[in-house]
């Protein structure tokens, strides 16, 4: 009997200990969140309640782009936005009536909901916002009710009501100029100077690719395998770093990894893992900001993001022609230098500092405007609508 009781006592004590640890964890989580809310309310305490624009995150908060929005007005303060009077929460009970929120935001990852999962009361003055960073290749919008449901779109697509972008383009005076649907690039760009030519002339390797997503819907890995075989015929290699290759450069050492591209590699594979209109991610910046020529592979019109003569298009060229072209360019340094003339006229940055600000700016400027996306599913899903929603 005592033999049986001992294990029971042990497991009872262990269970009690687990409960205590869980309770302590809950307490600190709640305490920290309460402090965050108090801090946010302190930051906006100088504002009148009527001046605040309240935004409810209806779907999961901790997925992009919602995880960039912070809580309260913290994101708008962090990025030094022009407007900071927006208050973000995922607490659906913040007001007695959800129709009291100025806007309700829906994450593009979660829009295919059942009717009972949607807000029950909707005010004509409210703005329903569709926010998305990922493409419809992975997160299509399929339900019928979505047509005519959203007032505003906040995505990477350049014809969104306001953009959530990965990339921002500035002229040398610091003016934001792109990307844009009808992008106007400087014609007859200035040649690169001697200092940059000297820097570029020291490169000794052909192509690099940092990648961790090894199997993709658009089969970029198959393209790279064939391209690599073609490039090998000319005595050059595609050096693949990360889980999908044989080389390693840890994220914890990202600065040294980027420096390696800057110092050693002529080209970088800016290959997207899905195809969609305007879907161009930070993979492009890895090349541009580290003095490598981007080789692009995606569904975007790249003339909206890059000036002519600054990149190679892998899809248009095909694996064999791409290998031949790279071999020819590396044998002609003067031709290689031409790819960097854009540096005399433009600066590329990420767009994190703009995205949250665009939300609050929109809330302050356009709340009274009537708008609705009547054919939302066609706009978002694009030409692969039926394929993605099967």
C-alpha positions in Angstrom: 0.0 0.0 0.0 2.8 2.4 0.9 4.5 1.6 -2.4 1.4 2.8 -4.2 0.9 5.9 -2.1 4.5 7.2 -2.6 4.1 7.7 -6.3 0.7 9.3 -5.8 2.2 11.8 -3.3 5.0 12.6 -5.7 2.7 13.3 -8.6 0.3 15.3 -6.4 3.2 17.5 -5.3 4.5 17.8 -8.8 1.0 18.8 -10.0 0.7 21.5 -7.3 4.2 22.8 -8.2 3.1 23.1 -11.9 0.0 25.0 -10.9 2.0 27.4 -8.8 4.5 28.1 -11.6 1.5 28.5 -14.0 -0.2 31.0 -11.6 3.1 33.0 -11.2 3.5 33.1 -15.0 -0.1 34.3 -15.5 0.4 37.0 -12.8 3.6 38.4 -14.4 2.1 38.3 -17.9 -1.0 40.2 -16.7 1.1 42.6 -14.7 3.4 43.4 -17.6 0.5 43.9 -19.9 -1.2 46.1 -17.4 1.9 48.2 -17.1 2.0 48.5 -20.9 -1.6 49.7 -21.0 -1.0 52.2 -18.2 2.1 53.5 -20.0 0.2 53.8 -23.3 -2.6 55.6 -21.6 -0.1 57.9 -19.9 1.4 58.7 -23.3 -2.0 59.8 -24.6 -3.4 61.3 -21.4 -2.9 64.8 -22.9 -5.4 64.0 -25.6 -9.1 64.4 -25.3 -11.1 61.2 -25.6 -12.8 62.6 -28.7 -9.4 63.2 -30.4 -8.5 59.5 -30.1 -9.0 57.1 -33.0 -9.8 53.6 -31.6 -8.7 50.6 -33.6 -9.8 47.0 -32.7 -7.7 44.1 -33.9 -10.4 41.6 -34.6 -8.1 38.7 -35.5 -4.9 37.3 -34.0 -2.7 40.1 -32.8 0.7 38.4 -32.8 1.0 37.8 -36.6 2.3 40.2 -39.2 1.3 42.9 -39.8 -0.6 43.2 -36.5 2.4 42.5 -34.4 3.9 45.7 -35.7 1.0 47.8 -34.4 1.9 47.5 -30.7 -0.7 48.3 -28.0 -2.2 51.7 -27.3 -0.3 54.3 -29.3 3.2 52.7 -28.7 4.0 52.0 -32.4 3.1 55.6 -33.4 5.3 57.0 -30.7 8.1 54.5 -31.5 8.2 55.6 -35.2 7.8 59.3 -34.4 4.7 59.5 -36.5 3.1 62.7 -37.5 -0.2 61.5 -35.9 0.0 59.6 -32.6 -3.6 59.8 -31.5 -4.6 56.3 -32.5 -5.2 53.7 -29.9 -4.8 50.0 -30.8 -6.2 47.1 -28.8 -7.3 43.5 -29.3 -9.7 43.7 -26.4 -13.2 43.2 -27.9 -14.8 44.3 -24.7 -12.9 47.6 -24.4 -16.2 49.3 -25.2 -19.6 48.1 -24.3 -20.5 48.2 -28.0 -18.0 47.2 -30.6 -19.6 49.7 -33.0 -17.9 52.4 -30.9 -14.5 51.6 -32.4 -13.5 53.9 -35.2 -12.1 51.0 -37.1 -11.9 47.2 -36.9 -8.8 45.6 -38.5 -8.7 42.1 -39.9 -5.5 40.2 -40.5 -5.2 38.8 -44.0 -4.1 35.4 -42.5 -7.5 35.0 -40.8 -10.2 36.5 -43.0 -11.9 33.2 -44.1 -14.1 33.1 -41.0 -17.6 31.7 -40.3 -20.4 34.2 -39.9 -20.6 33.7 -36.2 -16.9 34.8 -35.9 -17.6 38.2 -37.3 -18.6 41.4 -35.5 -22.3 41.5 -34.8 -22.9 45.3 -34.8 -21.4 47.5 -37.4 -21.7 51.3 -37.5 -21.9 53.0 -40.9 -19.1 55.3 -39.6 -16.7 52.5 -38.9 -13.9 51.5 -41.2 -13.3 47.8 -41.7 -9.6 47.4 -42.6 -8.0 44.4 -44.4 -4.3 44.3 -43.4 -1.9 41.8 -45.0 1.8 41.3 -45.5 1.7 37.8 -47.0 0.5 37.1 -50.5 -2.8 35.4 -51.6 -0.6 32.5 -52.8 -0.6 31.4 -49.2 -3.5 33.3 -47.7 -6.3 33.8 -50.3 -9.6 35.4 -49.5 -12.4 33.0 -50.6 -15.7 33.6 -48.7 -18.4 35.4 -50.7 -19.2 37.9 -47.9 -15.8 39.4 -48.3 -16.9 41.3 -51.5 -18.1 44.6 -50.2 -17.0 43.9 -46.7 -13.9 46.1 -46.3 -13.7 49.9 -46.5 -9.9 50.1 -46.6 -7.0 47.9 -47.7 -3.6 48.1 -46.0 -1.3 45.7 -47.9 1.9 45.5 -49.9 -0.1 46.0 -53.1 0.7 49.5 -54.6 -3.0 50.2 -55.3 -4.1 49.6 -51.6 -5.8 52.5 -49.9 -2.6 52.8 -47.9 0.5 50.7 -48.2 2.1 48.2 -45.9 5.4 47.9 -47.8 8.6 46.0 -47.4 10.6 48.6 -49.3 10.8 52.4 -49.5 12.7 54.3 -52.2 14.1 57.8 -51.6 15.9 60.2 -53.9 19.2 61.7 -52.8 17.4 64.7 -51.2 15.5 62.4 -48.9 12.1 62.5 -50.6 10.1 59.4 -50.6 9.5 58.6 -54.3 8.5 54.9 -54.5 7.8 52.2 -55.2 4.9 53.2 -57.4 2.6 51.8 -60.1 3.8 54.5 -62.5 7.3 54.8 -61.2 9.4 57.6 -62.9 13.1 56.8 -62.9 15.9 59.2 -63.6 17.0 58.8 -67.2 20.6 58.8 -68.3 21.9 58.0 -64.8 25.4 59.2 -63.9 28.3 56.6 -64.1 29.7 55.2 -60.9 32.7 56.9 -59.5 36.3 55.5 -59.1 35.8 54.7 -55.4 32.9 52.4 -56.1 34.5 50.8 -59.1 37.5 50.0 -56.9 35.2 48.4 -54.3 33.3 46.3 -56.8 36.5 45.2 -58.6 37.6 43.3 -55.5 34.7 40.8 -55.6 35.8 37.2 -56.4 32.7 35.1 -56.1 29.7 34.7 -58.4 26.3 34.2 -56.7 25.0 33.9 -53.1 21.6 32.9 -51.7 20.5 32.9 -48.1 17.5 30.7 -47.7 15.7 28.6 -45.1 12.4 27.8 -46.8 13.5 24.9 -49.0 10.2 23.7 -50.7 8.0 26.4 -52.2 4.8 26.6 -54.1 6.5 28.3 -57.1 9.4 25.9 -57.1 12.2 28.4 -56.9 14.5 25.6 -55.5 14.1 23.7 -58.8 15.1 26.8 -60.8 18.2 27.3 -58.6 19.2 23.7 -59.0 19.1 23.9 -62.8 20.7 27.3 -62.8 23.5 26.1 -60.6 24.3 23.3 -63.0 24.4 25.7 -65.9 26.7 28.1 -64.0 29.0 25.3 -63.0 29.8 24.8 -66.7 31.5 28.2 -66.7 33.5 27.4 -63.6 31.4 29.4 -61.1 29.1 28.3 -58.3 25.9 29.3 -56.5 26.7 29.4 -52.9 23.7 28.6 -50.8 23.7 29.5 -47.1 21.2 28.3 -44.5 19.0 25.2 -44.1 18.7 24.6 -47.8 22.4 24.7 -48.6 25.8 23.4 -47.6 27.1 26.7 -46.2 26.3 28.4 -43.0 26.0 32.0 -41.9 23.9 32.3 -38.7 21.2 35.0 -38.3 23.0 35.9 -35.1 25.9 37.1 -37.2 23.8 38.9 -39.8 26.1 41.9 -40.1 29.1 39.7 -41.0 26.9 37.8 -43.4 25.8 40.9 -45.2 29.4 42.2 -45.2 30.4 38.9 -46.9 28.0 39.7 -49.8 29.3 43.2 -50.0 32.9 42.1 -50.2 32.8 38.9 -52.1 29.7 38.3 -54.3 28.8 39.8 -57.6 25.1 38.7 -57.6 22.5 37.8 -55.0 19.3 35.7 -55.6 16.4 37.8 -54.4 13.9 34.9 -55.0 10.4 35.2 -53.6 8.7 32.1 -52.2 5.3 33.0 -53.7 4.1 34.9 -56.8 1.6 37.8 -56.6 1.3 41.3 -58.0 3.6 43.8 -56.2 4.8 41.1 -53.8 8.5 42.2 -53.4 10.0 41.6 -50.0 13.1 42.5 -48.0 15.0 39.9 -50.0 15.6 42.7 -52.6 17.2 44.9 -50.0 19.7 42.1 -49.1 21.2 42.6 -52.6 20.8 46.4 -53.0 22.1 47.5 -49.7 25.1 45.1 -49.8 26.5 46.0 -53.2 25.3 43.0 -55.1 23.2 42.9 -58.3 19.8 41.4 -57.5 18.6 38.4 -59.5 14.8 38.6 -59.1 12.2 35.8 -59.3 8.6 36.7 -58.6 5.2 37.8 -59.8 5.7 41.5 -59.6 6.4 44.1 -62.3 9.9 44.9 -61.1 10.0 48.2 -63.0 7.9 49.5 -60.2 10.7 48.7 -57.7 14.0 48.9 -59.7 15.3 51.0 -62.5 16.1 49.4 -65.8 19.6 48.0 -65.9 20.0 47.5 -62.2 18.9 43.8 -62.0 18.5 40.5 -63.8 15.1 38.8 -64.2 15.5 35.1 -63.7 12.1 34.2 -65.2 12.6 36.2 -68.3 16.1 34.8 -68.9 15.6 31.2 -67.8 18.3 29.1 -66.0 20.6 28.6 -69.0 20.5 32.2 -70.3 20.9 33.6 -66.8 24.1 31.6 -66.3 25.5 32.7 -69.7 24.6 36.4 -68.9 26.2 36.3 -65.5 29.4 34.7 -67.0 29.5 37.4 -69.6 29.0 40.2 -67.1 31.7 38.9 -64.7 34.1 38.9 -67.6 33.4 42.6 -68.4 33.8 44.7 -65.3 32.7 47.9 -67.1 29.4 46.3 -67.8 29.1 45.1 -64.2 29.7 48.6 -62.9 26.7 49.9 -64.9 24.3 48.0 -62.7 25.2 50.4 -59.8 24.5 53.7 -61.5 21.2 53.9 -59.5 23.3 54.6 -56.3 24.0 58.1 -57.6 20.2 58.9 -57.5 18.4 56.6 -55.0 18.5 55.1 -51.5 16.6 52.0 -50.6 15.4 51.3 -47.0 12.9 49.0 -45.3 9.5 50.5 -44.7 8.9 49.6 -41.1 9.1 53.3 -40.0 6.3 54.2 -42.5 3.8 51.4 -42.2 2.2 52.0 -38.8 2.3 55.8 -39.4 0.3 55.3 -42.6 -2.5 53.7 -40.5 -2.8 56.5 -38.1 -2.5 59.2 -40.8 -5.3 57.5 -42.7 -7.5 57.4 -39.6 -7.0 61.2 -39.2 -7.7 62.2 -42.8 -10.3 60.0 -44.3 -12.8 58.7 -41.7 -15.7 60.6 -43.3 -15.0 59.4 -46.8 -17.4 56.6 -48.0 -15.5 53.7 -49.6 -16.0 50.0 -50.1 -14.1 47.3 -52.0 -17.0 45.8 -53.9 -14.9 43.2 -55.8 -12.4 42.6 -53.1 -11.8 38.9 -53.8 -10.9 39.6 -57.4 -8.6 42.4 -56.4 -6.8 40.5 -53.7 -6.6 37.0 -55.2 -5.7 38.2 -58.7 -5.4 35.8 -61.6 -5.0 32.7 -59.4 -8.3 33.2 -57.7 -9.8 29.8 -58.6 -6.5 28.0 -58.0 -6.0 29.4 -54.5 -9.6 29.0 -53.4 -10.2 25.4 -54.4 
